[in-house]
Amino acid sequence: MDRLQAMAAYVRVVETGSFSAAARQIGVGQPAISKIVAQLEDRLQVRLLVRSTHGLTPTDAGLRFYERARTAIHEADEAELEARGAGAGLTGQLRVSAATTFARLLVVPHLPGFLARHPDLQIDIVLDDRLIDLVSEGVDVSLRMGQMSDSAAVARRLARGRRSVIATPAYFALAGMPTLPAQLAAHEAIVYSQLDNDWVFRKDGAEASVALRGRVRVSAAEGIRAAVLADMGLTINSDWMFAPELASGAVVRVLTDWALPPVDLWAVFPSGRLASAKARAFADFVETVLRQPPTALPPAGTA
């Protein structure tokens, strides 16, 4: 392993906090990572890491080396891309995290075109509805919806989506179609347990507050979709989560003259690290996908 690769390995060790986690991310054995760090310490004639009950901690010298090494790796990546030219493809591995349903419906079906433009790029997608630690998981860019609660995060808003009251025509045929937000209290709602289900509707300066209640609570968006498509009830959700079905008429919106709070999609990059060209290009790709009209989206089940 050359010097730049050794520096990259050391950076992963510091960011993950262990030799084993860094080895898993790089795809080598733990002894190889331990040997690389030992060789770096021999070359530099300084101790870079100390062991503690909390894992591996960089020394003062190790922390200074980490900062410089991280910058050098980023600059090397950018220099290589610039030398290849603006039209050249990206290379190496890109690790992305995203909510399962959003990625299945709106990202994965469009990946063939992105990968065709960058034949030397490999993408590792971590699908999880929960927020994960980007540094410890080795994630280059995460797609997150909602408000950004972490003020230290490096984030870029890619799109702002609409929220709607959504159900199947069959459900509304049985339960009736609400014409006022207050009428939602009489309906069976599929409740997303990870969200506050108290909603404020606005229309012409007026406000109406509604608390969704239902016998079915689901912890993942995929379950919300399954329950709604099984005619079990209505939901308040982003149009992104039902984009194929809204386009086909399999589900419909109601109370469309009332506005709900919009939902933002963010590209989040690991704090303390410059976003790589690969991560920025992927964020650009997702932003372009979401500019397409719903009729241009692939049908459900193609992902």
ZIUR-V421360 format. One record per residue. N is the residue number from 1. RES is the residue in three letters. SS is DSSP state (h for helix, s for strand, l for the rest). Layout:
BEGIN
N:RES:SS
N:RES:SS
END
This chain:
BEGIN
1:MET:l
2:ASP:l
3:ARG:h
4:LEU:h
5:GLN:h
6:ALA:h
7:MET:h
8:ALA:h
9:ALA:h
10:TYR:h
11:VAL:h
12:ARG:h
13:VAL:h
14:VAL:h
15:GLU:h
16:THR:h
17:GLY:l
18:SER:l
19:PHE:h
20:SER:h
21:ALA:h
22:ALA:h
23:ALA:h
24:ARG:h
25:GLN:h
26:ILE:h
27:GLY:l
28:VAL:l
29:GLY:l
30:GLN:h
31:PRO:h
32:ALA:h
33:ILE:h
34:SER:h
35:LYS:h
36:ILE:h
37:VAL:h
38:ALA:h
39:GLN:h
40:LEU:h
41:GLU:h
42:ASP:h
43:ARG:h
44:LEU:h
45:GLN:l
46:VAL:l
47:ARG:l
48:LEU:l
49:LEU:s
50:VAL:s
51:ARG:s
52:SER:s
53:THR:l
54:HIS:l
55:GLY:s
56:LEU:s
57:THR:s
58:PRO:s
59:THR:l
60:ASP:h
61:ALA:h
62:GLY:h
63:LEU:h
64:ARG:h
65:PHE:h
66:TYR:h
67:GLU:h
68:ARG:h
69:ALA:h
70:ARG:h
71:THR:h
72:ALA:h
73:ILE:h
74:HIS:h
75:GLU:h
76:ALA:h
77:ASP:h
78:GLU:h
79:ALA:h
80:GLU:h
81:LEU:h
82:GLU:h
83:ALA:h
84:ARG:h
85:GLY:l
86:ALA:l
87:GLY:l
88:ALA:l
89:GLY:l
90:LEU:l
91:THR:s
92:GLY:s
93:GLN:s
94:LEU:s
95:ARG:s
96:VAL:s
97:SER:s
98:ALA:s
99:ALA:l
100:THR:h
101:THR:h
102:PHE:h
103:ALA:h
104:ARG:h
105:LEU:h
106:LEU:h
107:VAL:h
108:VAL:h
109:PRO:h
110:HIS:h
111:LEU:h
112:PRO:h
113:GLY:h
114:PHE:h
115:LEU:h
116:ALA:h
117:ARG:h
118:HIS:l
119:PRO:l
120:ASP:s
121:LEU:s
122:GLN:s
123:ILE:s
124:ASP:s
125:ILE:s
126:VAL:s
127:LEU:s
128:ASP:l
129:ASP:l
130:ARG:l
131:LEU:l
132:ILE:l
133:ASP:l
134:LEU:l
135:VAL:l
136:SER:l
137:GLU:l
138:GLY:l
139:VAL:l
140:ASP:l
141:VAL:s
142:SER:s
143:LEU:s
144:ARG:s
145:MET:s
146:GLY:l
147:GLN:l
148:MET:l
149:SER:l
150:ASP:l
151:SER:l
152:ALA:l
153:ALA:l
154:VAL:s
155:ALA:s
156:ARG:s
157:ARG:s
158:LEU:s
159:ALA:s
160:ARG:s
161:GLY:s
162:ARG:l
163:ARG:s
164:SER:s
165:VAL:s
166:ILE:s
167:ALA:s
168:THR:l
169:PRO:h
170:ALA:h
171:TYR:h
172:PHE:h
173:ALA:h
174:LEU:h
175:ALA:h
176:GLY:l
177:MET:l
178:PRO:l
179:THR:l
180:LEU:l
181:PRO:h
182:ALA:h
183:GLN:h
184:LEU:h
185:ALA:h
186:ALA:h
187:HIS:l
188:GLU:l
189:ALA:s
190:ILE:s
191:VAL:s
192:TYR:s
193:SER:l
194:GLN:l
195:LEU:l
196:ASP:l
197:ASN:l
198:ASP:s
199:TRP:s
200:VAL:s
201:PHE:s
202:ARG:s
203:LYS:s
204:ASP:l
205:GLY:l
206:ALA:s
207:GLU:s
208:ALA:s
209:SER:s
210:VAL:s
211:ALA:s
212:LEU:l
213:ARG:l
214:GLY:l
215:ARG:l
216:VAL:s
217:ARG:s
218:VAL:s
219:SER:l
220:ALA:l
221:ALA:h
222:GLU:h
223:GLY:h
224:ILE:h
225:ARG:h
226:ALA:h
227:ALA:h
228:VAL:h
229:LEU:h
230:ALA:l
231:ASP:l
232:MET:l
233:GLY:l
234:LEU:s
235:THR:s
236:ILE:s
237:ASN:s
238:SER:s
239:ASP:h
240:TRP:h
241:MET:h
242:PHE:h
243:ALA:h
244:PRO:h
245:GLU:h
246:LEU:h
247:ALA:h
248:SER:h
249:GLY:l
250:ALA:l
251:VAL:l
252:VAL:s
253:ARG:s
254:VAL:s
255:LEU:l
256:THR:l
257:ASP:l
258:TRP:l
259:ALA:s
260:LEU:l
261:PRO:l
262:PRO:l
263:VAL:s
264:ASP:s
265:LEU:s
266:TRP:s
267:ALA:s
268:VAL:s
269:PHE:s
270:PRO:l
271:SER:l
272:GLY:l
273:ARG:l
274:LEU:l
275:ALA:l
276:SER:l
277:ALA:h
278:LYS:h
279:ALA:h
280:ARG:h
281:ALA:h
282:PHE:h
283:ALA:h
284:ASP:h
285:PHE:h
286:VAL:h
287:GLU:h
288:THR:h
289:VAL:h
290:LEU:h
291:ARG:l
292:GLN:l
293:PRO:l
294:PRO:h
295:THR:h
296:ALA:h
297:LEU:l
298:PRO:l
299:PRO:l
300:ALA:l
301:GLY:l
302:THR:l
303:ALA:l
END
